[in-house]
């Protein structure tokens, strides 16, 4: 029986996945993938001052689409991403995409080893989510080429360095890091298609802006020194079509061929941690089962099988999909928001004590769950009383 080498004994090739027959979209040849990668594009040179958001008094009807029509996705991608996300995004949507993406990522041997070793997903899952959300919203608010974004990503690089020193080889694969950003960029389109929403494609300028923005963001990330400190922006998908193809390509990878028992165990444990964190953050104790069903519905069957998390109950899956479809369809016909609601949430979270987020969340849900217990008890007592008194004509009839 073979024994896997210890983490520090593993070289960078230990976690390498053979993709020579399955090149990621954005990569044109094996030579480009292995030796001479296409470098990320530099920040675009502005052609004009970026048009500002219209005054609140003029934000009527579907004003966001009309505003995006005015912007150039080749040079004003930061403003497009900023507008679309802060006006139409929610923390719930961010959380759904975050959990789904990391369940996907934890399938790879390298990501499973790195995230498992970091341990934050187990110890402080809510803090990890809000920290990740804060990073992404910083990059969206300040822009992909801003000093604020560069400095923030450099802090993330330092966090990664503390892991790769103990798990060498785990940060040597740019395509894995790209999925963490692409997963967020493409998630809404994926979800709209999954549930059969009437409108399944984003505004064309938003579709073009996502890869332009995401490539510049990934360009600031670096692999570990033994891999040459390469940019994570190399061979990045060049347009919206390649971005979607990359997302689906990642979903279709045969991870059952790429992983051993240790990898699969870590992947399963992490997937369970992300499912649990999502359910605990957004659902009261009595309905956490529903939170899990929501996540299982969102995850492809292939990913669920690889991560051994089970499948959704068919009738609940159908109801969840219908709920998402109705939500998308209603949003698409309702007037656009006048205020950037996600901006207020983003700023509010910055004032929280990060190290007490998990305690804060659990305390708040204990209070809400207690209230829910009381309401459910009252409801059951009333139902029981009506049932026992059903023979009395005047009972529970309003007569």
SVG drawing of the C-alpha trace seen along z (x, -y; Angstrom):
<svg xmlns="http://www.w3.org/2000/svg" viewBox="-72 -64 83 66">
<polyline fill="none" stroke="black" stroke-width="0.4" points="0.0,0.0 1.5,-3.3 1.8,-6.2 1.4,-9.8 4.4,-12.0 3.9,-14.6 2.9,-18.2 6.4,-19.6 7.9,-16.8 5.7,-17.3 7.1,-19.1 5.1,-21.5 4.3,-18.7 2.5,-16.7 -0.7,-18.6 -0.4,-19.1 -3.4,-18.0 -2.7,-16.8 -4.6,-19.1 -2.7,-18.6 -5.8,-17.0 -8.2,-19.4 -6.7,-22.9 -8.7,-25.6 -10.6,-28.1 -8.3,-31.1 -5.3,-28.8 -4.5,-28.2 -1.8,-25.5 0.2,-23.2 3.2,-25.4 1.3,-28.4 -0.1,-26.5 3.3,-25.1 6.1,-27.4 5.1,-30.6 1.9,-31.9 -0.1,-34.8 0.4,-37.6 -2.5,-39.6 -3.5,-42.8 -2.4,-46.0 -5.1,-48.4 -6.9,-50.1 -6.0,-53.7 -9.1,-55.9 -10.6,-57.7 -12.6,-60.2 -13.8,-60.9 -16.1,-58.1 -19.8,-59.2 -21.2,-59.5 -24.4,-57.9 -27.4,-60.0 -29.0,-61.9 -31.4,-59.9 -34.3,-61.9 -33.5,-60.6 -33.1,-56.9 -36.4,-55.7 -37.6,-52.5 -34.8,-50.4 -32.2,-53.2 -29.2,-50.9 -29.4,-49.2 -29.6,-52.7 -26.6,-53.8 -24.6,-50.7 -25.3,-51.4 -23.3,-54.6 -20.2,-52.9 -17.3,-51.4 -16.6,-47.8 -13.0,-47.9 -12.0,-50.9 -14.8,-51.5 -15.2,-48.0 -14.5,-49.0 -17.5,-51.4 -19.7,-48.7 -18.8,-46.1 -19.3,-48.7 -22.7,-49.7 -24.1,-46.3 -23.0,-44.8 -23.7,-47.6 -27.1,-48.4 -28.5,-44.9 -26.4,-42.7 -27.1,-41.4 -25.1,-39.7 -27.3,-36.6 -26.4,-36.4 -22.7,-36.9 -22.9,-34.2 -24.6,-31.8 -21.9,-32.3 -19.1,-32.2 -20.2,-28.8 -20.9,-27.3 -17.5,-28.4 -15.5,-27.1 -17.3,-23.7 -16.2,-23.6 -12.6,-24.6 -12.2,-22.1 -12.4,-19.3 -8.8,-20.1 -6.0,-18.4 -4.1,-21.7 -7.1,-23.8 -8.4,-21.0 -4.9,-20.8 -4.5,-24.6 -8.0,-25.5 -8.0,-22.5 -4.6,-23.5 -5.7,-27.2 -8.6,-25.9 -10.6,-29.1 -13.5,-27.4 -13.9,-25.1 -13.0,-27.5 -14.5,-30.8 -16.6,-30.1 -18.7,-33.3 -15.6,-35.5 -14.1,-33.8 -17.1,-34.6 -17.3,-38.2 -13.6,-38.7 -13.8,-37.2 -16.9,-39.4 -15.0,-42.4 -12.1,-41.7 -14.3,-41.3 -16.4,-44.4 -13.2,-46.4 -11.9,-45.4 -15.3,-46.2 -15.7,-49.6 -12.2,-50.9 -11.5,-49.3 -9.2,-46.6 -6.2,-48.8 -6.5,-51.1 -3.8,-51.3 -6.4,-50.2 -7.0,-47.0 -3.3,-46.3 -2.6,-46.8 -5.5,-44.6 -4.5,-41.8 -0.9,-42.0 -2.3,-41.3 -4.1,-38.3 -0.8,-37.2 0.8,-37.3 -2.0,-35.2 -1.4,-32.7 2.4,-32.7 1.8,-31.6 0.0,-28.5 2.3,-27.6 5.3,-27.6 3.5,-24.7 1.8,-23.2 4.4,-23.7 3.0,-23.3 -0.6,-24.3 -0.3,-27.8 1.3,-26.8 -1.7,-26.6 -3.1,-29.9 -6.2,-28.3 -7.4,-27.3 -7.1,-30.8 -8.9,-32.1 -11.9,-29.9 -12.3,-31.7 -12.9,-35.0 -14.7,-33.5 -17.0,-31.6 -18.2,-34.9 -18.3,-36.6 -20.4,-34.0 -22.5,-32.7 -25.6,-34.7 -25.7,-33.7 -25.2,-30.1 -28.0,-30.3 -30.4,-32.0 -29.9,-29.2 -30.2,-26.5 -33.6,-27.8 -34.9,-28.7 -35.3,-32.5 -36.9,-34.4 -33.7,-36.5 -30.7,-34.3 -27.9,-36.6 -26.5,-39.7 -26.4,-43.1 -23.8,-42.8 -21.6,-45.4 -21.6,-43.6 -20.8,-40.3 -17.8,-42.0 -16.7,-43.9 -16.5,-40.8 -13.5,-39.2 -11.8,-42.6 -12.2,-43.4 -11.4,-39.8 -8.3,-39.5 -6.8,-42.7 -7.7,-41.6 -6.1,-38.2 -3.0,-39.8 -2.2,-41.1 -2.1,-37.6 1.1,-35.6 1.9,-31.9 4.5,-30.7 8.3,-31.4 9.0,-27.8 6.6,-28.2 8.3,-31.5 5.8,-33.9 3.8,-33.9 0.7,-36.1 -2.7,-34.5 -3.8,-36.5 -2.0,-34.4 -4.0,-32.9 -7.2,-34.4 -10.4,-34.0 -10.5,-36.9 -14.3,-37.5 -17.6,-36.6 -17.9,-33.5 -14.6,-32.1 -15.5,-33.1 -18.6,-30.9 -16.8,-28.1 -14.1,-28.2 -16.8,-27.9 -18.4,-24.9 -15.0,-23.4 -14.1,-23.4 -17.4,-21.8 -16.8,-19.0 -13.2,-18.1 -12.9,-14.4 -11.7,-15.0 -12.4,-11.4 -9.3,-10.7 -7.2,-13.5 -7.7,-12.8 -6.8,-10.2 -8.5,-9.2 -6.9,-11.9 -7.9,-14.6 -11.5,-13.4 -11.7,-13.3 -10.5,-16.9 -12.7,-18.0 -15.7,-16.4 -15.0,-18.0 -14.6,-21.4 -17.7,-21.1 -19.7,-20.2 -18.2,-23.2 -19.2,-25.6 -22.7,-24.1 -23.0,-24.3 -21.8,-27.9 -24.2,-29.1 -27.2,-27.4 -26.3,-28.8 -25.8,-32.3 -29.0,-32.7 -31.5,-30.3 -32.9,-29.8 -32.1,-26.6 -35.5,-25.1 -34.9,-25.7 -31.2,-25.0 -32.2,-21.8 -33.7,-24.1 -30.5,-26.2 -28.6,-23.0 -31.3,-22.0 -30.8,-25.5 -27.1,-24.9 -27.5,-21.3 -29.9,-22.6 -27.4,-25.2 -24.5,-22.7 -24.2,-20.4 -24.8,-16.7 -21.2,-15.9 -19.8,-18.2 -22.2,-16.9 -21.1,-13.3 -17.4,-14.2 -17.8,-16.0 -20.1,-13.3 -22.7,-15.7 -25.8,-14.0 -28.5,-15.3 -31.5,-17.6 -35.0,-16.2 -36.6,-16.4 -39.8,-18.3 -37.7,-20.8 -35.3,-21.2 -38.2,-22.1 -39.6,-24.6 -36.2,-26.2 -35.7,-26.6 -39.1,-28.0 -38.5,-30.5 -35.2,-31.7 -36.9,-31.9 -39.8,-34.0 -37.3,-36.2 -35.3,-36.8 -38.3,-37.4 -39.9,-39.8 -36.6,-41.7 -36.3,-42.0 -39.7,-43.6 -39.6,-45.8 -37.9,-49.3 -34.2,-49.3 -33.1,-50.2 -32.6,-53.9 -29.9,-53.4 -26.9,-51.0 -28.2,-48.8 -25.1,-46.5 -22.9,-49.6 -24.6,-50.2 -24.2,-46.6 -20.5,-46.6 -19.8,-49.8 -21.7,-48.5 -19.7,-45.2 -16.4,-47.2 -17.4,-48.5 -17.8,-45.1 -15.2,-43.4 -14.0,-40.7 -12.8,-38.4 -16.3,-38.4 -18.3,-37.9 -19.0,-34.2 -20.1,-34.9 -22.3,-37.8 -24.0,-35.6 -24.6,-32.7 -25.9,-35.0 -28.4,-36.7 -29.7,-33.4 -30.2,-32.0 -32.4,-35.0 -34.3,-34.6 -34.6,-30.8 -36.1,-31.3 -38.7,-33.6 -39.3,-31.1 -39.8,-28.3 -42.4,-30.4 -44.3,-31.2 -44.2,-27.5 -45.4,-26.4 -48.3,-28.9 -49.2,-27.8 -49.2,-24.1 -51.4,-24.8 -53.9,-26.7 -54.0,-24.0 -54.4,-21.3 -57.2,-23.3 -59.0,-23.7 -58.7,-20.0 -60.0,-18.9 -62.9,-21.4 -63.8,-20.6 -67.1,-19.2 -68.3,-22.5 -70.0,-24.5 -68.8,-27.8 -65.2,-26.8 -62.5,-28.1 -65.2,-29.2 -65.7,-32.8 -69.5,-32.2"/>
</svg>
